[in-house]
Amino acid sequence: MHVHGRPLELGPPRQRAVLALLLISAGSVVSVDSIITQIWGDTPPAAAHATLQSYVSRLRKLLADCVLPDGSRPRLHYRQPGYALAIDPEHVDVHSFERSARAGVRLAQEGRVEEAHGLLSTLLDGWHGAPYDELNAYDFAVHEAARLEQLRLSALEAWAQCALGLGGEEDVLHTLAQEARRNPLRERLIGLYMHAQYRLGRQADALRTYERTRRALADEIGADPGKELAALHAAILRQDGCLDRVPGAMATASGATGSASGATAAAVGGHSSAAAPAAVAPRSPAAAEPGRIMIPPPRLRPGRGRDVGARPGGCGGTRPVLVGRDEEVRALSEAATGAFHSSGRVAFVVGEAGSGKTRLVSELAGTVPHGVHVVWSSCSESEDKPDYWPWTTLLRRLNQLWPERVRRLPGWVRHSVARLLPELASDGCDLPHPRPLPEPLTRDARFTLHDAVCQTLLCTVREPTIIVVEDVDRADAPSLAVLRLLVEQVRTAPVLLAVTSRTFRLAHDGALRRAAAVILQSPDARRIPLKPLDLPATLSLVESTLGETPAPHLLDRLHRRTAGNPFFLGYLLHARRQGLSAGLDAAIPHELAGVVLQRLSGLPPGVRRALELCAVSEEGCALRAVEAALRREGVPTDVLLMAVHGGLLEFASAGADRLRFVHPLVREAVRCDVENARAVASPADGARTPSAD
């Protein structure tokens, strides 16, 4: 709902759910008991009635400010035994959609194909997103969303049928390809897609589409394709002329049994009244190969960004706007498009801590078409995490998404995977006492387990899916072994495997380097490095955060102090906006220093000591002095090269005779930590940091 062109703030989730429930039944009374059951379930709290009255009171006040296009206002009334929302159905998108969808189907049945096509095109173009997506915790919203999805699909099928009759195969192919992937068991939709493929000279693709559908029907419900789809398949095989375009007229269906046109031109009417809309409008992508599932290109201006919903993150409870990552977003989008269209792909996203790896992948997740699954997993920093933890969480998520498919996996696969997911030990797995990895595995048993994990992923995922494995630099050795094996096989599934890693460990961890080498040797893999933000991108982020253009000296100071790290920059800007720091030259905020030190806690002790020695001077320390100090303490001097290769230190001059921190804020955090340690240490402790200048 909108007021004066602005979205109306509808309050907390339960209050919005109450309004949605009343909107679904607009004009009808919904009893109080029914509302309470739908919102709170079968065991509502004692205060449910009072809370409902409070929600109704607030909604009445909100609706009083809502003026509809015809000048009327929606009214929320109490009518025994409940509440009714008085509003013209024409002002409710769902009711308007249903009316127009039926009108479009009726026009097509009457032979007014161009009118029907125009009406349905406009209708479907007006729907965006998934209905009631934010209310998916409520059964009534889930059921209504499913009903609307069926109505949308029926309207889309009628639209596609009209387009085929008008010779618009190229206009519908992309949309039908997307919908066929999302609805692999919807035979009328599949038939329309096959017909469009055949019309465009892609007979082999049409036959492959039929075969995929036949297998999906057999796997899911144990049935063969219906008569109409089978007749279409036969007609394609014999290249029946009834499938060809009819110039200047709509191809009509023949009533004879076995007629191929009966499979794709079956009357556009006859849809179930239970059918209903949701959200992906048919569009013909410009300059796109017919049939490709295209990931929309990033809508970013150079050095600019937009804040798209993604995984939680950012500083101070907010996430900075994504800026300066146009090429990286585009690379991920291209990798996803290739994965969904031809064969699986791997994207290896590498960057220093705070460079925005998670944010970048989240941007991709926000641009993929509806129906593409995104499954996240992360390698935990916990020292108590078991081996294979990222794969365990992924397998658990796949079991939640597609339990029937997991149950149909070969017995040896389920038996092996049950070592990681004991809940799979039932239904045929002979594990009387399932426990996670109950004993050390032999070499053969370990490889069998790794193969079973890969087979579960590749055989379960049939729809376009993005699998994200974050922070693989923290992965245990067995998890890296599974990753290497999966990369070798991922091209057999419609999967983009997005792997993220921090730069430092990639520079010195042998097992991680081997895994990275396997990934990058794959012809379907792409390395996407995240470099520091340049000055224009820094300016864009400052403007979007502070709402003003900074003075040149302020911008330069920000850029130098953060070294283009998006996390550091976002944190300082947030602190400045909230008045938490006196200026950009103030000491590093305690919270930010804590975050930096926590991220450094996993470094080898020798590297951490080298950082402490180099932190004494902002301008850098003499290389020989640092090496001498390390030798006196018995620390190998090669830790300095580890720090340089890992992106923590850099040579301050061409002669490589001085070292300095890449990030001034990291130096400040380390120096602060050293000074605090000295302050609390007693003289007897001898705590000191030798000068390395």
Summary of the structure (lengths in Angstrom):
residues: 693
radius of gyration: 30.2
end to end distance: 64.8
largest distance: 100.7
contacts: 2203
relative contact order: 0.06
helix: 53%
strand: 9%
